[in-house]
Amino acid sequence: MSTALTLTTATDADVPRLARFVNRAYRGEDARLGWTTEAHLLDGQRIDEAGVEEMLHLPRATFVLAQDAGGELLGCVHLRACPEHLYLSMLAVDPARQGAGIGRFLLQSAEEHARQQGCPRIRMTVISVRQELLAYYQRQGYQPTGATEPFPTDTRFGIPRQPLELLVLEKEVIFGDEVRK
Ligand SMILES: CC(C)(COP(=O)(O)OP(=O)(O)OC[C@H]1O[C@@H](n2cnc3c(N)ncnc32)[C@H](O)[C@@H]1OP(=O)(O)O)[C@@H](O)C(=O)NCCC(=O)NCCS
């Protein structure tokens, strides 16, 4: 990765720019600049400011931000420690900066966070028809568990253009030399 990145955790002051950033990466014309997007599958927003604020204040949750030296937001990921796993969501990279390793860097930071929180695995859900994204996550060590979840019907998260389903993916976290069961 050529850009020097700094990782920080979001505060309330980051809510407006985070909501703008996530919507730009997931939906609309700008999202189509990236190598993977859900803009062809969903209309509407990915999230609003109230939703970001709610996620920020969930128990044992954090938004990790990747910024360049000038403080420009280049990537983010939401992490929530649950008893059985670390739940990872809203991984997003600036569409103009994708393919340079920022996504991988954020996934590595999630593994470090899981170790710090004592979470034995990381869980995420991915829309089942996003084959290129599923292949990416599998190359990063995430495997489908066989479980599925319905796509949320709450239109605050978008309006599907076709029936959508979510696949549950997990990755075991390595603690030292051991995988903790
Ligand atoms: C998913 C996302 C976070 C990845 O971030 P990124 O910074 O581009 O990721 P990286 O640079 O670490 O890796 C890019 C990967 O894409 C692959 N890639 C690049 N162009 C591609 C293409 N046209 N088709 C398929 N894969 C491609 C690269 O080979 C690389 O994979 P590898 O490291 O296994 O070789 C980013 O694309 C994004 O924000 N997408 C929109 C939001 C989203 O859909 N988030 C995930 C929701 S679950």
The ligand as an SDF file (V2000), in Angstrom:
LIG
                    3D

 48 50  0  0  0  0  0  0  0  0999 V2000
  -14.9180   -4.2370   -0.4970 C   0  0  0  0  0  0  0  0  0  0  0  0
  -13.9340   -3.0900   -0.3340 C   0  0  0  0  0  0  0  0  0  0  0  0
  -13.9870   -2.5620    1.0930 C   0  0  0  0  0  0  0  0  0  0  0  0
  -12.5060   -3.6040   -0.6220 C   0  0  0  0  0  0  0  0  0  0  0  0
  -11.5860   -2.5510   -0.4100 O   0  0  0  0  0  0  0  0  0  0  0  0
  -10.2370   -2.4140   -1.2970 P   0  0  0  0  0  0  0  0  0  0  0  0
   -9.4100   -1.3630   -0.6460 O   0  0  0  0  0  0  0  0  0  0  0  0
  -10.5810   -2.2420   -2.7100 O   0  0  0  0  0  0  0  0  0  0  0  0
   -9.6170   -3.8610   -1.0590 O   0  0  0  0  0  0  0  0  0  0  0  0
   -8.1060   -4.3380   -1.2910 P   0  0  0  0  0  0  0  0  0  0  0  0
   -7.3450   -3.2790   -2.0040 O   0  0  0  0  0  0  0  0  0  0  0  0
   -7.6040   -4.8700   -0.0090 O   0  0  0  0  0  0  0  0  0  0  0  0
   -8.2940   -5.5810   -2.2410 O   0  0  0  0  0  0  0  0  0  0  0  0
   -8.8150   -5.4370   -3.5320 C   0  0  0  0  0  0  0  0  0  0  0  0
   -9.0920   -6.8090   -4.0670 C   0  0  0  0  0  0  0  0  0  0  0  0
   -9.9610   -6.6950   -5.1750 O   0  0  0  0  0  0  0  0  0  0  0  0
   -9.4490   -7.4630   -6.2250 C   0  0  0  0  0  0  0  0  0  0  0  0
   -9.9660   -6.8150   -7.4150 N   0  0  0  0  0  0  0  0  0  0  0  0
   -9.5460   -5.6590   -7.9620 C   0  0  0  0  0  0  0  0  0  0  0  0
  -10.2910   -5.3880   -9.0520 N   0  0  0  0  0  0  0  0  0  0  0  0
  -11.1980   -6.3850   -9.1680 C   0  0  0  0  0  0  0  0  0  0  0  0
  -12.2390   -6.6740  -10.0840 C   0  0  0  0  0  0  0  0  0  0  0  0
  -12.5080   -5.8760  -11.1120 N   0  0  0  0  0  0  0  0  0  0  0  0
  -12.9840   -7.8030   -9.9000 N   0  0  0  0  0  0  0  0  0  0  0  0
  -12.7540   -8.6230   -8.8490 C   0  0  0  0  0  0  0  0  0  0  0  0
  -11.7720   -8.3880   -7.9400 N   0  0  0  0  0  0  0  0  0  0  0  0
  -11.0010   -7.2830   -8.1040 C   0  0  0  0  0  0  0  0  0  0  0  0
   -7.9690   -7.4140   -6.0450 C   0  0  0  0  0  0  0  0  0  0  0  0
   -7.3490   -8.5010   -6.6880 O   0  0  0  0  0  0  0  0  0  0  0  0
   -7.8470   -7.5190   -4.5290 C   0  0  0  0  0  0  0  0  0  0  0  0
   -7.9650   -8.8450   -4.0750 O   0  0  0  0  0  0  0  0  0  0  0  0
   -6.6560   -9.6420   -3.5070 P   0  0  0  0  0  0  0  0  0  0  0  0
   -6.0530   -8.7650   -2.4550 O   0  0  0  0  0  0  0  0  0  0  0  0
   -7.1910  -10.9100   -2.9690 O   0  0  0  0  0  0  0  0  0  0  0  0
   -5.7870   -9.8050   -4.7140 O   0  0  0  0  0  0  0  0  0  0  0  0
  -14.2430   -1.9250   -1.3190 C   0  0  0  0  0  0  0  0  0  0  0  0
  -14.2720   -2.4460   -2.6240 O   0  0  0  0  0  0  0  0  0  0  0  0
  -15.5500   -1.1850   -1.0460 C   0  0  0  0  0  0  0  0  0  0  0  0
  -15.5940   -0.2410   -0.2630 O   0  0  0  0  0  0  0  0  0  0  0  0
  -16.6510   -1.5860   -1.7330 N   0  0  0  0  0  0  0  0  0  0  0  0
  -17.9470   -0.8800   -1.5990 C   0  0  0  0  0  0  0  0  0  0  0  0
  -18.5760   -1.1350   -0.2630 C   0  0  0  0  0  0  0  0  0  0  0  0
  -18.8240   -2.6190   -0.0340 C   0  0  0  0  0  0  0  0  0  0  0  0
  -19.4000   -3.2820   -0.8800 O   0  0  0  0  0  0  0  0  0  0  0  0
  -18.3550   -3.1290    1.1260 N   0  0  0  0  0  0  0  0  0  0  0  0
  -18.4880   -4.5390    1.5060 C   0  0  0  0  0  0  0  0  0  0  0  0
  -19.8340   -4.8350    2.0210 C   0  0  0  0  0  0  0  0  0  0  0  0
  -19.9610   -6.4500    2.7690 S   0  0  0  0  0  0  0  0  0  0  0  0
  1  2  1  0
  2  3  1  0
  2  4  1  0
  2 36  1  0
  4  5  1  0
  5  6  1  0
  6  7  2  0
  6  8  1  0
  6  9  1  0
  9 10  1  0
 10 11  2  0
 10 12  1  0
 10 13  1  0
 13 14  1  0
 14 15  1  0
 15 16  1  0
 15 30  1  0
 16 17  1  0
 17 18  1  0
 17 28  1  0
 18 19  1  0
 18 27  1  0
 19 20  2  0
 20 21  1  0
 21 22  1  0
 21 27  2  0
 22 23  1  0
 22 24  2  0
 24 25  1  0
 25 26  2  0
 26 27  1  0
 28 29  1  0
 28 30  1  0
 30 31  1  0
 31 32  1  0
 32 33  2  0
 32 34  1  0
 32 35  1  0
 36 37  1  0
 36 38  1  0
 38 39  2  0
 38 40  1  0
 40 41  1  0
 41 42  1  0
 42 43  1  0
 43 44  2  0
 43 45  1  0
 45 46  1  0
 46 47  1  0
 47 48  1  0
M  END
$$$$
